[in-house]
Amino acid sequence: MCRWFAYVSANEECLLEDVLITPQHSLAKQVHEHYLPKLLSHDPNEITTEHEVTARNRLFNVDGFGVAWYTPAREDFGQCAGPRPALYKCAQPPLHDTNFRSICANTATKACFAHIRAATATPIVSVNNHPFVFGRHTFMHNGVVENFIDISRDMCKLMDNDSYANITGSTDSEHFAALYITYLTEGKGKTSWEQQYSVTKMRDAMKKTIKTVVELQKSKVGDKCEANSLNIATTDGCVLVAMRFRNHAIEQPPSLYFSTKAGITMNSKYPDHPDGKDNPRAYMKPEEHGTHVIVASEPSTYKPKEWNLIEKNHCIMVETDGSVKVEEITYPTELNSAAEGSL
């Protein structure tokens, strides 16, 4: 299963190197190593086994990576209002890529999405790596849309032409993203991708996309369809919405955490270090750090108290001022899968 990391702040940049490379358990090192505090079965009968938890969190993520970071460059040149995502992808592990290291060492941003991939059934090529960008909107996913081959053509029929044309790869995730953008923008096409939308509208578009996917699976495959793992996130560079979802009565989705404090620990301007080491470069006080939110597959600092596990079938919404709301995702129980799944 893949791993991802998201950072968003209205007033505090992060250095990509600080958050994606430096920590001992940074995203770039989650290729083989995993850290999963608080990830417990919530089934009172203990049916959810250690193997079931492991299956969705401990695959080798060696099939490429991608990072999107928001920059005001185009706004500064009068081409748009607000930040826009720059994007870099490569079909190899991140720490093998000197270009990635150079970008991270020299890039600061108030919003970034980063993702490392464990491929399922699609080719290992850069276009299949997350994140996926639609105008100012960026999307990424950890998990699997089950029986994707059976429903992909029907998914495409529901997309507007621009969203469909924006698909350059073959993954279930990118098709899910295109359908989400269609619902978010009400099918108004490419120009609508440059607009901002409320976090509630983004949440509702995500929920509608999930509902559509599950209903298509039910109609095409019936009760044999396995449950979907949908740890999904989207941002416009100012707000963020993410979900941890699996449509099964007892099985858990892959891990997902959030933090409003870990950005201080990882920021080399401030007197701490993600691994608990001394930080001689620090020159600012912790209380001077701006508001921020990190949502990530796994914690990347040595302080587990900085991180909160997002419960199964819950959504986190981050507003422009950094305020956070976590709420349960409700959906009809008939959309649950009865089949046991591996991913």
C-alpha positions as CSV (number, residue, x, y, z in Angstrom):
1,M,0.0,0.0,0.0
2,C,1.2,3.5,-0.8
3,R,2.1,6.2,1.8
4,W,1.5,10.0,1.6
5,F,2.2,13.3,3.4
6,A,0.3,16.6,3.3
7,Y,1.2,20.0,4.8
8,V,-0.9,23.1,4.7
9,S,-0.5,26.5,6.5
10,A,-1.7,30.0,5.9
11,N,1.4,31.6,7.4
12,E,4.3,29.2,7.9
13,E,6.4,27.7,5.1
14,C,8.1,24.4,5.5
15,L,11.3,23.4,3.8
16,L,10.6,20.3,1.7
17,E,13.9,18.8,2.9
18,D,12.8,19.2,6.5
19,V,9.5,17.4,6.2
20,L,10.2,14.8,3.4
21,I,13.9,13.8,3.8
22,T,15.5,14.8,7.1
23,P,13.4,12.8,9.7
24,Q,14.5,9.3,10.4
25,H,11.0,8.3,9.5
26,S,10.3,10.8,6.7
27,L,8.0,9.8,3.8
28,A,11.1,9.3,1.6
29,K,12.2,6.5,4.0
30,Q,8.8,4.8,4.3
31,V,9.8,2.7,1.3
32,H,10.6,-0.2,3.6
33,E,10.2,1.1,7.2
34,H,6.9,1.8,8.9
35,Y,5.8,3.4,12.2
36,L,2.2,2.9,13.2
37,P,1.4,4.1,16.8
38,K,-2.1,3.9,18.1
39,L,-3.2,1.7,15.1
40,L,-5.3,-0.8,16.9
41,S,-8.3,-3.0,16.0
42,H,-11.5,-1.4,17.0
43,D,-13.5,-4.6,16.7
44,P,-14.7,-5.7,20.1
45,N,-14.6,-9.4,19.1
46,E,-11.0,-9.0,17.9
47,I,-11.8,-10.3,14.4
48,T,-9.5,-7.8,12.9
49,T,-6.2,-9.5,13.0
50,E,-2.6,-8.3,13.1
51,H,-2.3,-9.7,9.5
52,E,-5.3,-7.6,8.4
53,V,-3.7,-4.4,9.8
54,T,-0.3,-5.4,8.3
55,A,-1.7,-6.1,4.8
56,R,-2.7,-2.5,4.3
57,N,0.3,-0.8,5.8
58,R,3.5,-2.8,5.2
59,L,4.0,-3.3,1.5
60,F,7.2,-2.1,-0.1
61,N,6.7,1.3,-1.7
62,V,9.3,1.1,-4.4
63,D,7.4,2.0,-7.5
64,G,8.0,5.7,-7.7
65,F,7.0,9.0,-6.0
66,G,5.6,12.4,-6.7
67,V,5.5,15.8,-4.9
68,A,3.3,18.8,-5.5
69,W,4.2,22.1,-3.8
70,Y,2.3,25.4,-4.0
71,T,4.1,28.5,-5.2
72,P,3.0,32.1,-5.8
73,A,5.2,32.4,-8.9
74,R,2.3,32.6,-11.4
75,E,0.4,35.0,-9.1
76,D,3.4,37.2,-8.9
77,F,3.5,37.5,-12.7
78,G,-0.2,38.4,-12.9
79,Q,-1.3,35.0,-14.4
80,C,-3.7,34.0,-11.6
81,A,-4.9,34.7,-8.1
82,G,-3.5,32.5,-5.4
83,P,-0.8,29.8,-5.3
84,R,-0.6,27.0,-7.9
85,P,1.0,23.6,-7.7
86,A,4.4,22.7,-9.2
87,L,4.7,19.0,-9.8
88,Y,7.6,16.5,-9.9
89,K,7.3,12.8,-10.4
90,C,9.7,9.9,-10.9
91,A,9.3,6.1,-11.3
92,Q,12.0,5.2,-8.8
93,P,12.3,5.4,-5.0
94,P,12.7,9.1,-3.9
95,L,16.1,8.9,-2.2
96,H,17.6,7.5,-5.4
97,D,16.8,10.7,-7.3
98,T,19.3,13.5,-7.0
99,N,16.9,16.0,-8.6
100,F,14.3,15.3,-5.9
101,R,17.0,15.9,-3.2
102,S,18.0,19.2,-4.9
103,I,14.4,20.4,-5.2
104,C,13.7,19.6,-1.5
105,A,16.8,21.3,-0.3
106,N,15.9,24.5,-2.1
107,T,12.1,24.7,-1.9
108,A,9.9,26.2,0.8
109,T,6.1,26.2,0.6
110,K,3.0,26.7,2.6
111,A,1.3,23.7,1.0
112,C,2.6,20.4,-0.3
113,F,1.4,16.9,-1.2
114,A,3.9,14.0,-1.4
115,H,3.3,10.4,-2.2
116,I,5.3,7.2,-2.6
117,R,3.8,4.3,-4.6
118,A,3.3,0.6,-4.2
119,A,1.8,-0.4,-7.6
120,T,-1.0,-2.8,-7.8
121,A,-2.0,-3.7,-11.4
122,T,-0.9,-0.7,-13.5
123,P,2.5,0.1,-15.1
124,I,5.4,1.6,-13.1
125,V,5.7,4.8,-15.0
126,S,5.8,8.4,-13.8
127,V,2.3,9.4,-15.1
128,N,0.8,6.8,-12.8
129,N,2.4,8.4,-9.7
130,H,0.4,10.7,-7.4
131,P,-0.3,13.5,-6.8
132,F,-2.7,14.4,-9.7
133,V,-3.3,18.0,-10.5
134,F,-6.5,19.7,-11.9
135,G,-5.8,23.4,-12.2
136,R,-5.2,24.7,-8.6
137,H,-6.6,21.4,-7.1
138,T,-4.3,18.5,-6.1
139,F,-5.4,15.0,-5.2
140,M,-3.8,11.8,-3.9
141,H,-4.9,8.4,-2.7
142,N,-3.6,5.4,-0.7
143,G,-5.6,2.2,-1.1
144,V,-7.4,0.5,-3.9
145,V,-10.7,0.8,-5.9
146,E,-11.7,-2.8,-6.1
147,N,-12.8,-4.3,-9.4
148,F,-11.6,-1.1,-11.2
149,I,-11.5,-2.8,-14.6
150,D,-15.2,-3.7,-14.3
151,I,-16.3,-0.1,-13.5
152,S,-13.7,2.1,-15.2
153,R,-15.7,2.7,-18.4
154,D,-18.8,3.6,-16.4
155,M,-16.8,6.0,-14.3
156,C,-15.5,7.7,-17.4
157,K,-19.0,8.2,-18.8
158,L,-19.8,10.3,-15.7
159,M,-16.9,12.7,-16.1
160,D,-17.0,16.0,-17.9
161,N,-14.8,16.1,-21.1
162,D,-12.0,18.2,-19.5
163,S,-11.7,16.0,-16.5
164,Y,-11.5,12.9,-18.6
165,A,-9.0,14.5,-21.0
166,N,-6.8,15.4,-18.0
167,I,-6.2,11.7,-17.2
168,T,-2.7,10.7,-18.5
169,G,-2.2,7.4,-16.7
170,S,-4.1,4.2,-16.0
171,T,-4.6,4.1,-12.3
172,D,-7.9,3.7,-10.3
173,S,-6.7,6.7,-8.3
174,E,-6.5,9.1,-11.2
175,H,-9.9,8.1,-12.5
176,F,-11.3,8.6,-9.0
177,A,-9.7,12.0,-8.9
178,A,-11.2,13.0,-12.3
179,L,-14.7,11.9,-11.1
180,Y,-14.2,13.9,-7.9
181,I,-13.3,17.0,-9.8
182,T,-16.3,16.6,-12.1
183,Y,-18.6,16.5,-9.0
184,L,-16.8,19.3,-7.2
185,T,-17.1,21.7,-10.2
186,E,-20.5,20.4,-11.3
187,G,-19.0,19.4,-14.6
188,K,-18.2,22.9,-15.7
189,G,-14.8,22.1,-17.1
190,K,-11.3,23.4,-17.0
191,T,-11.9,27.0,-16.2
192,S,-13.7,25.9,-13.0
193,W,-10.6,24.2,-11.8
194,E,-9.1,27.6,-11.0
195,Q,-11.8,28.4,-8.5
196,Q,-11.8,27.8,-4.8
197,Y,-14.5,25.8,-3.1
198,S,-15.6,25.4,0.5
199,V,-14.3,22.4,2.5
200,T,-17.9,21.2,2.9
201,K,-18.4,21.2,-0.9
202,M,-15.1,19.3,-1.3
203,R,-16.1,16.8,1.4
204,D,-19.5,16.3,-0.3
205,A,-17.9,15.8,-3.7
206,M,-15.6,13.1,-2.1
207,K,-18.5,11.4,-0.5
208,K,-20.5,11.5,-3.7
209,T,-17.5,9.9,-5.6
210,I,-17.2,7.1,-3.1
211,K,-20.9,6.4,-3.2
212,T,-20.9,6.3,-7.0
213,V,-17.9,3.9,-7.1
214,V,-19.5,1.5,-4.6
215,E,-22.9,1.6,-6.4
216,L,-21.2,0.8,-9.7
217,Q,-19.3,-2.1,-8.1
218,K,-22.6,-3.4,-6.6
219,S,-24.3,-3.2,-10.0
220,K,-21.4,-4.8,-12.0
221,V,-20.0,-7.3,-9.5
222,G,-22.6,-7.8,-6.9
223,D,-21.8,-9.2,-3.5
224,K,-18.4,-10.7,-4.7
225,C,-16.9,-7.2,-4.7
226,E,-14.3,-6.7,-2.0
227,A,-14.2,-3.5,0.1
228,N,-12.4,-0.4,-1.1
229,S,-9.6,1.3,0.9
230,L,-9.8,5.0,0.2
231,N,-7.4,7.2,2.1
232,I,-7.8,10.3,0.0
233,A,-6.7,13.9,0.2
234,T,-7.3,17.0,-1.8
235,T,-6.2,20.7,-1.5
236,D,-6.3,23.9,-3.4
237,G,-3.2,25.2,-1.7
238,C,-5.2,27.0,1.1
239,V,-7.6,24.4,2.5
240,L,-7.4,20.6,2.8
241,V,-9.9,17.7,3.0
242,A,-8.9,14.1,3.7
243,M,-10.7,10.9,4.4
244,R,-9.8,7.5,5.9
245,F,-12.5,5.1,4.5
246,R,-13.2,1.4,4.0
247,N,-16.7,0.1,3.3
248,H,-16.5,-3.0,5.5
249,A,-18.1,-3.6,8.8
250,I,-14.9,-4.6,10.7
251,E,-11.9,-4.3,8.4
252,Q,-9.7,-1.3,8.8
253,P,-8.4,1.1,6.1
254,P,-4.7,1.9,5.9
255,S,-3.3,4.1,8.6
256,L,-3.8,7.9,8.6
257,Y,-2.8,10.5,11.2
258,F,-2.9,14.3,11.6
259,S,-0.9,16.8,13.6
260,T,-1.0,20.5,14.4
261,K,2.4,20.5,16.2
262,A,4.8,18.3,14.3
263,G,5.6,21.0,11.8
264,I,7.4,22.9,14.6
265,T,9.5,19.8,15.5
266,M,10.4,19.3,11.8
267,N,11.1,22.9,10.9
268,S,14.9,23.5,11.2
269,K,14.4,27.2,12.1
270,Y,13.1,26.0,15.5
271,P,14.8,24.4,18.5
272,D,13.9,20.8,18.1
273,H,14.5,17.9,15.7
274,P,12.2,15.2,14.4
275,D,14.6,12.5,15.7
276,G,15.2,14.2,19.1
277,K,18.7,15.4,18.2
278,D,20.2,18.8,18.8
279,N,19.5,21.5,16.3
280,P,22.3,24.1,16.2
281,R,20.7,25.9,13.2
282,A,17.6,27.0,15.2
283,Y,17.1,30.7,15.5
284,M,13.4,31.1,16.3
285,K,11.2,30.4,19.2
286,P,8.5,27.6,19.0
287,E,5.7,30.1,19.9
288,E,6.7,32.1,16.8
289,H,5.7,29.2,14.4
290,G,2.5,29.7,12.4
291,T,-0.6,27.6,12.4
292,H,-0.3,24.4,10.3
293,V,-1.8,21.0,9.8
294,I,-0.1,17.8,8.6
295,V,-2.0,14.8,7.5
296,A,0.1,11.7,6.8
297,S,0.0,7.9,6.5
298,E,2.5,7.6,9.3
299,P,4.0,10.0,11.9
300,S,7.5,11.4,11.0
301,T,8.6,12.7,14.4
302,Y,9.8,11.0,17.6
303,K,6.9,12.5,19.6
304,P,3.8,10.2,19.3
305,K,1.8,12.7,21.4
306,E,2.1,15.1,18.4
307,W,0.0,12.8,16.3
308,N,-3.7,11.9,16.3
309,L,-4.9,8.7,14.6
310,I,-7.8,9.5,12.3
311,E,-10.5,6.9,13.0
312,K,-11.9,4.6,10.3
313,N,-14.5,6.3,8.1
314,H,-13.8,9.8,9.3
315,C,-13.0,13.0,7.4
316,I,-10.7,15.9,8.4
317,M,-11.3,19.4,7.1
318,V,-8.8,22.2,7.4
319,E,-9.9,25.8,6.8
320,T,-7.8,28.7,5.5
321,D,-7.2,29.9,9.1
322,G,-5.8,26.4,10.1
323,S,-8.9,25.4,12.1
324,V,-9.5,21.7,12.0
325,K,-12.7,19.7,12.1
326,V,-12.9,15.9,12.2
327,E,-16.2,14.2,11.5
328,E,-17.6,10.7,10.9
329,I,-18.5,9.7,7.3
330,T,-22.0,8.2,7.3
331,Y,-23.2,6.1,4.5
332,P,-25.9,3.4,4.0
333,T,-24.8,0.0,5.5
334,E,-26.0,-1.8,2.3
335,L,-22.9,-0.3,0.6
336,N,-20.7,-2.4,2.9
337,S,-18.8,-5.2,1.3
338,A,-19.3,-8.7,2.7
339,A,-16.2,-10.1,1.1
340,E,-12.9,-10.2,3.0
341,G,-10.2,-8.2,1.3
342,S,-6.4,-8.0,1.3
343,L,-5.9,-4.4,0.3
